[in-house]
Each structure stands twice: as structure tokens, then as C-alpha cells.
Amino acid sequence: MDAIALELSSPKILARKEGGIGWLTFNQPEKRNAISIEMWDAIGAALRDFAADPSVRVVVMSGAGGKAFAAGADISQFEKVRSDAAAQEEYGRRSGAGREAMSALDKPLIAMIQGFCIGGGMAIALRADIRVASSDSQFAIPAAKLGIAYQHDALQRLVALAGPAVAKEVMFTGRRYGAAQALAMRLVNTVVEPGALESTVRDLASEMAANAPLSIRSSKAAIDGIAEAAASADREDIKALERACFDSADYVEGRRAFMEKRKPVFQGR
């Protein structure tokens, strides 16, 4: 079947439909596929199109260039669009539409991961139902090295996959893990050699696409409900802690240190 490409608002997001599969590609390889706010707008549009098209049975997310799935948010935009808690809320509103489109998708969502899967990129991968990684992939959530709070729903998914002890190690250290470690930590489902990644994911997606969509939709909703039932936290208290991070001097220092390519010096305020 011929591929059908979607026209999107950002050339840094590529989307096409082929053989019952919707392919979504983060296309900013010069920045290791860091996700800009404009890319989030296009991600949401593509996923809503996939969701509404009955010919699309499965969606696959990947990163262009072979070096990164996504290396998190585009930090070069932080001074402009995430400079404090108020700006972060507006950023969260726009990016949240894309994240909501991922969460609302009632079709299987696969993350095909090669290279760096870092920070916000990891949050995107955690939203997938299944993660398939190449053996040269690397994973990290460096929130503690930037002075920011990680998304609460992403933390819920991290805990659901890896358990609280592993989640705390990941978050407290900001350490980078190889693909074999990520597999042992249950962060990914499968690890394959780089040359076999696309064919493995295509075979998996095609197998799912051949199955009964209503059955899969029912299973996805039920399993997600079971996994999320244990999540019981005071969201207002957590939200206040998140705002404190984005209004802190440490967040300013984290941004500056990243841009200046030096180790940050945090003061806890």
C-alpha cells in the first residue's frame, strides 16, 4: 500500500500512513530531535488525525537521523517560553494538547527508540504502550541536574513500569542508562540490534494491525485503568512543588549552565 503523508504546521514533525500504521517522526536531528513548542502543536494534530482514521490501526513514534529518539524539550526555547512558573503554565497548555492526544489515543502506540531518549523524550516514550529500543540507545531523566520538576503523569508511568525504588534512583541521580540496563529496569519491552530495529517494529505493528481493533481498544482501556488505579497523590501539593521549581533561582542556574556547557551550581532556592 502506498504511503500517504500528512501536511502539518511544522516540518520538524513528519507523519504518514502506510499499511494500517501511522508513522510519526520527530525531525530535528541537528538538535537530537529536541521537541520545540511548535513541534508539540504538530504532534497533537498528527495524532488526532491518526485517531480519527479507522484505516490506522497502530501508531509508531520515532526520531529522525538514527542518533536520537528525542533528547527532551528544546532547552534553547526555555528563556523565551519557560522562563518562570507562569510561562511554564502557558507552555504546559500548548504542549499538553500534544500529550493529551497521546493519552487519548485508543490505538496501540509504539515508541521505536534509537540513540538518545532523554528527559522530555523519555516522557514521550513512557506514554507509549510498548517501547522497542536499539542496543545503542541511552536513557536518562536529568531533571535534578536542571532544577526542574518532572511531569507528574510521566512519573506515574515510570513508577508503574519500574517500581518506586528504580524510579527514585532514576530521578535522584539523573544518571544515563544503556539499553541493556533499561531492559533490566523494565523501561523498555525489547532490545534489538540497530539494523533490526525498524523491521522488528514494523512486524510488531503489522501483527497488531491485523488483530481486532475493538478488542485491542478494550484491552488498552482496561489495562490502563488497572495500572492507574493505584495512583493516589495530592495533586495540589505536588503542583505547588512543581511551581516552586520553575520559579527558583536553581532553575535559572540550570538553564544558564546548560547553555554555557558547564556544571551547574545549585543553592536550593
Residue, then its C-alpha position, 0 to 999 in steps of 0.5 A: m500500500d502506498a504511503i500517504a503523508l500528512e501536511l502539518s504546521s511544522p516540518k520538524i514533525l513528519a507523519r504518514k500512513e502506510g499499511g494500517i500504521g501511522w508513522l510519526t517522526f520527530n525531525q530535528p536531528e541537528k538538535r537530537n530531535a529536541i521537541s520545540i513548542e511548535m513541534w508539540d502543536a504538530i504532534g497533537a494534530a498528527l495524532r488526532d488525525f491518526a485517531a480519527d482514521p479507522s484505516v490506522r490501526v497502530v501508531v509508531m513514534s520515532g526520531a529522525g537521523g538514527k542518533a536520537f529518539a528525542a533528547g527532551a524539550d528544546i532547552s534553547q526555547f526555555e528563556k523565551v517560553r519557560s522562563d518562570a512558573a507562569a510561562q511554564e503554565e502557558y507552555g504546559r497548555r500548548s504542549g499538553a494538547g500534544r500529550e493529551a492526544m497521546s493519552a487519548l489515543d485508543k490505538p496501540l502506540i509504539a515508541m521505536i527508540q534509537g540513540f538518545c531518549i532523554g528527559g522530555g523524550m523519555a516522557i514521550a516514550l513512557r506514554a507509549d504502550i510498548r517501547v522497542a529500543s536499539s542496543d545503542s540507545q541511552f536513557a536518562i531523566p536529568a531533571a535534578k541536574l536542571g532544577i526542574a520538576y518532572q511531569h507528574d503523569a510521566l512519573q506515574r508511568l515510570v513508577a508503574l513500569a519500574g517500581p518506586a525504588v528504580a524510579k527514585e534512583v532514576m530521578f535522584t541521580g539523573r544518571r544515563y542508562g544503556a539499553a541493556q540496563a533499561l531492559a533490566m529496569r523494565l523501561v523498555n519491552t525489547v532490545v534489538e540490534p540497530g539494523a533490526l530495529e525498524s523491521t522488528v517494529r514494523d512486524l510488531a505493528s503489522e501483527m497488531a494491525a491485523n488483530a481486532p481493533l475493538s478488542i485491542r481498544s478494550s484491552k488498552a482501556a482496561i489495562d490502563g485503568i488497572a495500572e492507574a488505579a493505584a495512583s493516589a497523590d495530592r495533586e495540589d501539593i505536588k503542583a505547588l512543588e512543581r511551581a516552586c521549581f520553575d520559579s527558583a533561582d536553581y532553575v535559572e542556574g540550570r538553564r544558564a549552565f546548560m547553555e554555557k556547557r558547564k556544571p551547574v551550581f545549585q543553592g536550593r532556592 
